Amino acid sequence: MSRRILFLATVDSHIFYFHLPFMKLLQSLGYEVEVAAGEAGFREKIEREGFRVHPLPFSRRPLSFANVLSFWKLFRLLRERRYVLVHTHTPVASFIGRIAAKIARVPLVLYTAHGFHFFRGASWKAWLFWYTAEKIA
């Protein structure tokens, strides 16, 4: 059985700044931890920390064609690498990742909502869009 875990975010900088300690802990427990994210200049830094990075062409704009492409690339990655867990972060990657993981039959999906779109003062259009997306995912 695979002991691979995938951390997923729209941009690699998010992984680098917020999740390396958790990834290192999982690695110390014997898991093979990998990253899939859009490239924002942190791929080499993450790889130097000992993690394989799979670049995806995510866009922060939810309705971008790049996200459709990212879905298919992620789906293939999930099927090939057979992760036991996918941990999703950031709104766009989390929406796409949860759906792709379900279709790819990943046994466990963990979603950390960072609340980027649900804060006092957010536009009602953004709130409604992301609320609906969260319900779908």
Long-range contacts (C-beta under 8 A, 24 or more apart in sequence): 1-84, 2-32, 2-81, 2-82, 2-83, 2-84, 3-30, 3-31, 3-32, 3-84, 4-31, 4-32, 4-33, 4-34, 4-81, 4-82, 4-83, 4-84, 5-31, 5-32, 5-33, 5-34, 5-83, 5-84, 5-85, 5-86, 5-87, 6-33, 6-34, 6-35, 6-36, 6-77, 6-78, 6-81, 6-83, 6-85, 6-86, 6-87, 7-33, 7-34, 7-35, 7-36, 7-37, 7-87, 7-89, 8-35, 8-36, 8-37, 8-74, 8-86, 8-87, 8-88, 8-89, 8-93, 8-94, 8-97, 9-35, 9-37, 9-38, 9-88, 9-89, 9-90, 9-93, 10-37, 10-38, 10-58, 10-60, 10-90, 10-91, 10-92, 10-93, 11-37, 11-38, 11-39, 11-40, 11-42, 11-58, 11-60, 11-90, 12-37, 12-38, 12-39, 12-40, 12-41, 12-42, 12-43, 12-46, 12-53, 12-55, 13-40, 13-41, 13-42, 14-89, 14-90, 15-42, 15-46, 15-89, 16-42, 16-45, 16-46, 18-89, 19-87, 19-89, 20-46, 20-49, 23-49, 23-51, 24-49, 24-50, 27-51, 34-81, 34-83, 36-74, 36-77, 36-93, 37-93, 38-70, 38-93, 56-93, 58-92, 58-93, 58-96, 59-92, 60-92, 62-91, 62-92, 62-95, 62-129, 62-133, 67-92, 67-96, 70-96, 71-96, 71-99, 71-100, 74-100, 75-100, 75-103, 75-104, 78-104, 78-106, 79-104, 84-108, 85-109, 85-110, 86-110, 87-111, 87-112, 88-112, 89-114, 90-114, 90-116, 91-116, 91-117, 91-130, 91-133, 94-137, 95-133, 95-134, 95-136, 95-137, 98-137, 99-137, 111-137
